[in-house]
Amino acid sequence: MTPRAERPPTGGPFSQAFHEAAELVGRRWTGAILYALAHGTHRFSELKRTVPGLSARMLTERLRELESAGLIARVANEGGARSHYVLTAKGDELRPVLIALNRWAVRWTNVEPSNQ
């Protein structure tokens, strides 16, 4: 999918486009997975280790959703034995949003920042 030309906000208090984006990125574990991928290329096992509490089943489900939405791509390594996941150009445009959200969270939540 190619991006549409930038359009001015609707002027009202509701935006269907924003709502759909927030629903996609705001699903449980999705933001954490995207944030991990924004820090590099990862294999499935690396993502599972990076995000505490994330089950293999849920990771598989979220990776499929993100791939279907065009935010990530699954890349097979030579020989096809292992693959890894990367942000697509569409997903990479979320990087500044994810970083800003993390900056906000560190400042305004009671959770101690990790060293990752």
N, C-alpha and C positions, 0 to 999 in steps of 0.2 A: 504494500500500500504506500502510495506517495503522499507526502503531506499536502494539505490544502493551503492555499494562500492565507496568510494571517488576516483574520477578520476582527473588527472591533468587538468588544463584549456586547452582549445583547442589551445591556442597560438595566436589566431586571435582576432580581435577587436569585434567580435560578438559571443554571446553564446545564442543559442535557449533556453536552460534551464533557463538562467538568464532572458531572455526576457519574457518567460511565467510566471516566478515567480514575476517579477516586474509588469506585467500586472494584475496578480491576487491581489497582496498585494497593488498595487497602485491605484486600483479602488476607486472612490469617496466613502468616509466613511469607507472603509474596514480597513485601517490602524488604524483609531481611534477606531473602534470596537475591533480589535485585541489588541490594546494597553490597552483598558479598561479591556478586559478579562485577560490580562497578570497581572493585579493587583488583580485578584480574581475571584470568581464564581459570576455570575450575572444572575438575572432574566431579562426578556424582558423589564419590566418597569424600572428597574435600569439602564440598558444600554441606554434606551431612555433618561432618566434624565441625565446621565453622559455625553453624547455626545450632546452638544448644536446644535440645528438646524437640527437634524436628525429626519426625519418623520418616523412614524410607518410603512408605506408602504416600505420605503427604507430599514429600519432596517430588516424587514421581508425578503426582497429580498436578502440582503447581508448575513444574517444569513443562509439562504438556500444555497447560493453559497459557503460559508465557510464550511458548513456541508458537502456539496457534494464534496468539495475538500479535505475533511478529516482533516481540520485544527481545527474544533470545533466539540463538541458533544452536543446534546440536552439530558439532563438527567431529567427524570420524577421523581418528588418527590413521596413519599409514598402516596397512594390514588389517584395519577394522577391528582390532582386538579391544581397543578402548576408545571412548569418545570424551569430549569435553564440551562445556557450554560457554558461550560468549554472548555479550550484548550485541544486538544488531545496531545499526545506525539509529533506528527508532528508539530502541532501549537506551542507547548511549545518551540520547537527548534528555533522559531523566536524571543523568548523573548529577547535574547541579541542583536539581530538586531534592534528590536523596541526600546530598551533602548538606544542603540547607536544613532539611528536616532533622538530620543528625545533630547539627550545630544547635538548633532550637531545643532538641531533646536533652542534650547535655546541659544546656543552660537552665531549662525550665522543669525538668523532671528530677525526681529524687534518686534516679538510678546512676550509679557511678560509671563513668565511661570506661570502656575496656581499652586495652593496649593494642587492639587490632586495627 
